[in-house]
Amino acid sequence: MIYMLLTNGFEDIEALETLDILRRSGLNAKTVGIAEGTVTSSHNVTVLCDLTFDETDFSDMTMLILPGGPGHTAFSASDKVLDLLSRTYKKGIYIAAICASPSVIGKIGLLKGRRFTCFPGFEDMVKGGIYSPEKVVSDGKFITARGAGAASDFGFEIVKLFKGELIASELKKQMQY
């Protein structure tokens, strides 16, 4: 199961476009509200999450996704989220983050020695990471992306990881990407 954490202030495109691409490909992906089940995006789109953090045990997780936007600060401020990120990393489970959210995983040292990308201006918050200006960067168990303009590429990179290049290419054609 792929879990996408959502909180108030999430970036609409980074979360919803990525989620749409994953679901179109047939991947099982669920949204998880970190504080409550209903969250409001940075552009006032209200979303009812599939689950809340407290009702999710994450035992079947294959990837954890953090979208960016102003809400990324709630991820950094949540001991539950930081603990989940650390446990996810230790178990060798994939972590994907876009926009400002690579700084969340970078602040706790998970990107040390890894190539990453993020929204310009957040590079220095990633302890020991190797910044790359690409739209999407995959390194080991991490996928990072720059921001809203890279959301499609971010989603397709995740599809490619789990379903292969052929499925990702076919989906791009279907979506007229």
N, C-alpha and C positions, 0 to 999 in steps of 0.2 A: 504494500500500500504506500502510495505517495501522499504525504501530508504537507499541506501548505498552511502556515500560520498566518492568521489575519488579526489585525488590531485596528482600532480607530485611526484614521489618517493613512491607511495603506494607499499606495499608488494604484489607481484603477487598472490601467493598461497592463502594468507589470504583473498584477495578480490575475485578472480576469482573462486576458489574452493568453497567458501561459496556461491557465487552467483549461480554457477552451481547447487549445491545441492538444493538451495531454488527453483530454476526454475524447476528442475526435479520433485520436489514434487508438483508442481502446484501452488506454492505461487507466488503472483504478486510482483516482486521486480525490482526496477529500480536503475540505477547508476546515480549519480548526481555529475558533476564536479564542485568543489567549486569556481574555477576561470574561467575555460573555458571548452568547450565541449570535447576536446581531451586532454588526459593526458598520461603521460609516466611513467611506473612503475619503481621500483628500479632496475629492470633487463632489462630495455629498451624494454618493450612490450608496444606498443601504443594502447590505448583503446579509442574508440569514446563513450562517455557517452550518456545515453538515454536522459538526461536533463542537463541543467546548473542550478546552484543555483538560479540565478536571475529570471529564468523562472518557478521556482517551488514554489508553495504556501504551500506545505506540509499539507494542510487541511485534506487530507485523510490518513495521516500517521498512521500506526499501530506499526512501529518500525523504529528506526534510527540505522544504522550500521556504525561504524568507523573501517576500517582495519588499520593495523599498517604499519611499515616500516619507513624509514627516512622521508617520507612525513607527518607523524603524527604531526610534528612541525608546519606545515601549518594550521592544525586544531586549535592548541593552539594560533596561531598568528592571527586568523581570528575572529574579533568581530561578524561577521555574524554567524559563526559556534557556537561560545560560547553562543550567544543569542538563537540560535535554540536549543541547548542542554538544556539551562535553561527552555525555553518554553515547550520543550518536557517533561522534568521532571515534571514541574508544572501541566501539563495536564495528567500525569499518563501514558504516552506512553512508551513502552519498548525501552530501549537503549542497544545496544550490541557493544562491543569493544574488539579487539584482539591485542595482542603483546604490543606495547608501547602505544596504544591509550586509555587503561583504565586510564593512567596518565592524559589524557586530561580532562576526566570527573571527575577524582579525584582531579585535581588542583582547580576546581571550587566548590569542596565540595559535589558533588552529590553522592559520595560513602560513605559518613560519616555514620559509624555504620553498613555498609554492608560488607559482605564477597565478595572478588574479587580475581582474579589472573591476572597476566600480565607477560610480558617478564622480566626475572630476571634482577634486577638493577633499575627497575622503581617503585618498591614498595613504596619507601619513598616519591614519588611525589603525592601519593594518601592521601589527608587530611582526617584523621579519619577513613579510611577504615580498614578492617580486612583481611590481606593477607592470602591466602590459596595457597599452592603449586600445587593444582590440575590442570589438563589440561584445564578444563572448569568449571566455577562456575556460578550457577544461584542463585540470591538472589533478591526477590521482582521483580521489573521491570527491572533488570539488568542481562545481560549475559556477562561474560568476559572470555577470553581465553589467554593462554600463548604465542602462536606464530604460525608460519607456520606449525609446526608438529601437532598442535591441530586444524587446519582449518576444517578438516572433522568433528571432534567431535563438533566443534563450529556450523557448518552448521546443523548437525543432531539435536543438542539441540534446535536450532531455529525452525526446522521442527516439533520437538516434541511439542514445545510450542503451535504452531498454528494448527498443524494437528493431534497431538496425537502420542503416543508411537507406535501404530500399523503401521501407515504410515511411521514413521521414521525407524522402523525395516524392513519393506518391502523394502524401498528404499536402506537401507544398503545391503540387500541381492541382489537386482538388480545390485548394483554397485560393488558387490563382496568385500565389506568392511570387 
